[in-house]
Amino acid sequence: MSVSGPFTVAIDGPAASGKGTVSRRVAEQFGFAHLDTGLLYRAVALKVLAGGDPLEAAEGLREEDLVRDGLRGSDVAQAASRVAAVAEVRSALLAFQRQFARRKGGAILDGRDIGSVVCPEAEVKLYVTATDAVRAARRFAEMRARGEDVTEADVLAALRERDARDSQRAAAPLVAAEDAVMLDTTEMEIDEAAAQAIAVVERALKIPRR
């Protein structure tokens, strides 16, 4: 089923919860445009690590910056969490995200404050989570597959540090929107998690289940 007008799906959650994969599956299912908003902050962080000013980097961000090499590195992830705590940076990136969210044909955005701050009027809100241990194991496997020399204990410590920073920041902290549907993927395979998310969207679109 295609959507002619705007239809926004907001998916939030901590790192390695599965929200990115779930978001891509939902986008593919319904033909929605997809924006991993974390890439916005990673792109800003990459510029900051190269000596740039956070606010200038955010204000000058272009779509091609979202596909640059190096965005997935662990150092960039930690730097992204730090620049995301800067209120002026978040404000500079807000208009970009909101414009993307209301495009015709539907859009899905995943991040940490989409349902609570960026798109509080989204037609669907999901909060994807999992236990710290499971998230660390997932991230550890990803990093080792990329050839990074890390231990699972280090990954767990980094995740918890980032969770604390994201949850305690004054500007748009990581929090589930009050009306978000909770999706705990701790004991789920990705196919099951995606299926549950797709079912939520289908209900919002009033698509009968087969």
C-alpha positions in Angstrom: 0.0 0.0 0.0 1.4 3.4 -1.0 0.7 6.6 1.0 0.0 9.7 -1.1 0.3 12.3 1.6 2.6 12.8 4.6 2.8 9.9 7.1 5.5 9.8 9.8 6.9 6.9 11.7 9.1 7.9 14.6 11.4 5.1 16.0 13.5 5.9 19.1 15.8 3.8 21.3 19.3 3.3 22.6 22.3 2.1 20.6 22.2 -1.5 19.3 18.6 -2.0 20.3 17.8 -2.9 16.7 15.9 0.3 15.8 18.0 0.9 12.7 17.3 -2.5 11.2 13.7 -2.4 12.2 13.4 1.1 10.6 14.9 -0.1 7.3 12.6 -3.1 7.2 9.5 -0.9 7.8 10.6 1.5 5.2 11.1 -1.3 2.7 7.7 -2.8 3.5 5.7 0.4 2.9 8.0 2.3 0.5 8.7 5.1 3.0 11.7 7.3 2.8 14.1 6.5 5.7 16.4 8.8 7.7 18.8 7.5 10.3 19.0 10.8 12.2 22.1 9.5 14.1 24.0 10.0 10.8 23.3 13.7 11.1 25.2 13.9 14.4 27.9 11.5 13.2 28.5 13.7 10.2 28.8 16.7 12.4 31.1 14.8 14.8 33.3 13.7 11.9 33.8 17.4 11.0 34.4 18.3 14.7 37.1 15.5 15.0 38.8 17.1 12.0 38.9 20.4 13.9 35.6 22.0 12.9 33.2 24.0 15.1 30.1 21.9 16.1 27.5 24.6 15.3 29.1 25.6 12.0 29.3 21.9 11.0 25.6 21.5 11.8 24.5 24.6 10.0 26.6 23.7 6.9 25.6 20.0 6.8 24.6 18.7 3.3 23.1 15.4 2.3 26.4 14.2 0.8 27.9 14.4 4.3 25.7 11.5 5.3 27.4 9.0 3.1 31.1 9.9 3.8 33.5 7.2 4.9 34.3 6.9 8.6 30.8 7.7 9.9 30.4 4.3 11.6 33.6 4.3 13.7 33.4 4.0 17.5 35.3 7.3 18.0 32.7 9.0 15.8 29.9 7.5 17.7 31.2 8.8 21.0 31.8 12.2 19.5 28.3 12.2 18.0 26.8 11.7 21.4 28.8 14.6 22.8 27.8 17.0 20.0 24.2 15.9 20.3 24.2 17.3 23.8 24.8 20.8 22.4 21.4 22.5 22.2 22.4 24.8 19.4 23.5 21.8 17.3 20.2 20.0 17.8 18.3 23.2 16.9 20.3 23.6 13.7 19.4 20.1 12.6 15.7 20.2 13.6 14.3 21.8 10.5 16.0 19.3 8.2 14.5 16.4 10.1 11.0 17.9 10.3 11.0 18.7 6.6 12.1 15.1 5.8 9.4 13.7 8.1 6.5 15.3 6.3 7.4 14.5 2.7 4.7 12.9 0.6 4.7 9.2 0.4 5.6 8.6 4.0 8.8 8.8 6.0 10.4 6.9 8.8 13.0 8.5 11.1 15.0 6.7 13.8 17.0 8.3 16.5 16.7 9.2 20.2 14.2 12.1 20.3 12.1 11.7 17.2 8.8 10.9 18.9 9.4 13.2 21.9 10.8 16.3 20.3 11.4 16.2 16.5 8.0 14.7 15.4 5.7 14.7 18.4 2.7 14.5 16.0 4.0 11.4 14.2 1.3 9.0 13.2 3.3 6.1 14.6 5.8 6.1 17.5 7.9 3.2 18.5 10.5 2.8 21.2 12.9 -0.1 20.6 15.0 -1.3 23.4 16.9 -4.3 24.8 19.0 -5.2 27.8 22.5 -3.7 28.2 24.1 -7.1 27.9 22.3 -8.0 24.7 23.0 -4.7 23.1 26.6 -4.9 24.0 26.9 -8.4 22.5 25.3 -7.2 19.3 27.6 -4.1 19.0 30.6 -6.2 19.9 29.8 -8.6 17.0 29.4 -5.7 14.6 32.7 -4.1 15.6 34.7 -7.4 15.5 33.2 -8.0 12.0 34.7 -4.7 10.9 38.0 -5.8 12.3 38.0 -3.5 15.4 40.1 -4.7 18.3 37.7 -4.4 21.2 36.5 -6.5 24.1 32.9 -7.1 25.0 33.4 -5.5 28.4 34.8 -2.3 26.8 31.8 -2.2 24.4 29.4 -2.6 27.4 31.1 0.2 29.3 31.0 2.5 26.3 27.3 1.8 25.7 26.4 2.5 29.3 28.4 5.7 29.2 26.6 6.8 26.1 23.2 5.9 27.5 23.9 8.0 30.5 25.0 10.9 28.5 22.1 10.7 26.1 19.5 10.2 28.9 20.8 13.0 31.1 21.5 15.7 28.6 19.4 18.9 29.0 18.6 19.2 25.3 16.2 16.5 24.1 17.2 13.6 26.2 16.7 10.0 25.1 13.3 9.1 26.4 10.3 7.2 25.2 7.4 9.4 24.1 4.4 8.9 26.4 2.3 7.4 23.5 5.1 5.3 22.0 4.6 1.6 21.5 7.3 -0.3 23.4 9.2 -3.0 21.5 11.7 -5.0 23.6 14.0 -6.9 21.2 16.0 -8.7 24.0 14.7 -12.1 23.1 13.6 -11.5 19.5 15.2 -12.3 16.2 15.2 -9.3 13.9 12.4 -10.8 11.7 10.1 -11.0 14.6 10.9 -7.5 15.8 10.4 -6.1 12.3 7.1 -8.0 11.9 5.8 -6.5 15.2 6.7 -3.0 14.0 5.1 -3.5 10.6 1.9 -4.6 12.4 1.8 -1.4 14.4 2.1 0.7 11.2 -0.5 -1.4 9.4 -2.9 -0.7 12.2 -2.3 3.0 11.9 -2.8 2.8 8.2 -5.9 0.6 8.8 -4.5 -2.2 6.6 -6.3 -5.5 7.4 -4.0 -8.3 8.6 -3.7 -11.3 6.3 
